[in-house]
Amino acid sequence: MTGEIKTKRKPCILVVDDVPENIEILGSILRTQFSIRVASNGTEALEIVEKFSDIELILLDVMMPDIDGFEVCRRLKEHYPTRKIPIIFVTAKNEVMDETSGFAAGGVDYITKPVSPPIVLARVNTHLDLFNQQRLLEKMVSERTQELLKTRDITIYTLSSLAEIRDNETGDHIKRTQRYVRLLSSRLLEASHFRTSLNDETIDLLSKSAPLHDVGKIGIRDNILLKPGKLSAEEFEIIKTHTTIGRDAIARGVIEIGWEKVSSFLEIACEIAFSHHEKWDGSGYPQGLRGEQIPVSGRIMAICDVYDALISKRSYKAPFSHEKAVQIIREGREIHFDPLITDTFISIEKEFLDIAVRYTTLKEEKESLEKSI
């Protein structure tokens, strides 16, 4: 057989020293096993590491004229792309204070001058092996984490679908409300008032939790949940219990599993299920919370849920137009809805419409929305 023989890529090592003879000595030791880059001072070393992403280990002189090795190490450890690169200090000194300073800066080992070739190769290979093992472990953990997150998302969607599937008129309610929540919360993050309660992580958790807001409807009887006419006062009281049923179902799962610490995701899921029918003026349910007593997650979900209910066909009503839904929400400012969240919703209402059209499959609803475009 003929063909090209692929050679294994040599690990790349950066050698940093202000004395050319020292660079030559280290280079001669390492060159047979490794690819070498060199820098003659700390500033040049930082520039090379920023420019090249293939560096897997650094041999770093301590005493240099512009920036000493300890400071170079500290700067590399401050930045995510470079903080995991193992750094071995090379120094003529062999004092306890120097070693302490080097390890405090983030170094993994020391080699003293004059260097011994077998020691240099042994130390370098040892730390490269450790570095590669760490990267492999992190990759495995990341893959496993992604698998668990996907399983979680599938489970959430399945649970929330159980409540929705009993009422086929709700269509793509889960998909739409989830996207409304992400859009609205992302825009709220730009407002300083919400920066203490929202960040990229909580926005992701809010979006993932949103489909569970009506999971408690699984516990409501069909003759009430699907009643085509107006509910009696007694029936409405039963409908209201879906908030408590949903929260308790999620909380009961935590108790059964026996988690000592409730995850942020489950906390938000409980909040949304329990509080998305509370109103800004205190007239909502189940607790009659008022204003900022209502969790931010519940206040965000309230607008998203009401908007989608208004534009959707129900057994007791035809779908409202987008304009009518926006008008109703505007009129509910400071009554039903948080005024700041309402203002943000109004500023992006066309983006809500875009989501609604994109994720609507029922003909009557889609025709109603398309008239608003």
Secondary structure, 3 states (H helix, E strand, C coil): CCCCCCCCCCCEEEEECCCHHHHHHHHHHHCCCCEEEEECCHHHHHHHHHHCCCEEEEEEECCCCCCCHHHHHHHHHCCCCCCCCCEEEEECCCCHHHHHHHHHHCCCEEEECCCCHHHHHHHHHHHHHHHHHHHHHHHHHHHHHHHHHHHHHHHHHHHHHHHHHCCHHHCCHHHHHHHHHHHHHHHHHCCHHHCCCCCHHHHHHHHHHHHHCCHHHHHCCHHHHCCCCCCCHHHHHHHHCHHHHHHHHHHHHHHHHCCCCCCHHHHHHHHHHHHCCCCCCCCCCCCCCCHHHCCHHHHHHHHHHHHHHHHCCECCECCCCHHHHHHHHHHCECCCECHHHHHHHHHCHHHHHHHHHHCCCCHHHHHHHHCCC
